[in-house]
Amino acid sequence: MENVVLERPAPDRQGVALKAFTRIADAWSLTLREAAALADMSESTWKRAKKPDFAGDLTRDQMLRLSALIGLYKSLELYFNEPISREWAKLPNRGPEFDGARPVDAMIEGGLPKILRVRGYVDALRGGV
C-alpha cells in the first residue's frame, strides 16, 4: 500500500492576520486612526483591509507589525486580567518604553521598532523571552 500524503493549502496568512488585528483593535477600543497607524495603513486602506474580501497585499513591514501586535495582545491576556489586559494599550505608562505616554501612542510614533520593543517589554514582564 502506498503512502498517500494529503496536501492542504497554506492558510491565507494575510487574511488571518487582518482578522486577528481587527479583533484586537475592537478589544483595545482603538480609533480608526490608531488602528490604521499601527498597521501602517491609511485610514481608507484600513477600512478596506478589515473586510473579509480584502484583495490587497500587505507589505513585509505590515505583516511584521500585525504579527508583533498579535503577540503583544496574547502576552497582555496572559499577564493581566480583564479589564487591564484590554485597557493597557491606552493607559498612560511610566515604563521605560513609554515615558508617561500611552503604549498605543508610543508604538504609533516609533513604528515597527517600537512595536517590537513593546512586545519584548511585555514578554519580559511575564517572564518570557
C-alpha positions, 0 to 999 in steps of 0.5 A: 500500500502506498503512502498517500500524503494529503496536501492542504493549502497554506492558510491565507496568512494575510487574511488571518492576520487582518482578522486577528488585528481587527479583533484586537483593535475592537478589544483595545477600543482603538480609533480608526486612526490608531488602528490604521497607524499601527498597521501602517495603513491609511485610514481608507486602506484600513477600512478596506483591509478589515473586510473579509474580501480584502484583495490587497497585499500587505507589505513585509513591514505590515505583516511584521507589525500585525504579527508583533501586535498579535503577540503583544495582545496574547502576552497582555491576556496572559499577564493581566486580567480583564479589564487591564489586559484590554485597557493597557494599550491606552493607559498612560505608562511610566515604563521605560518604553513609554515615558508617561505616554500611552503604549498605543501612542508610543508604538504609533510614533516609533513604528515597527521598532517600537512595536517590537520593543513593546512586545519584548517589554511585555514578554519580559514582564511575564517572564518570557523571552 
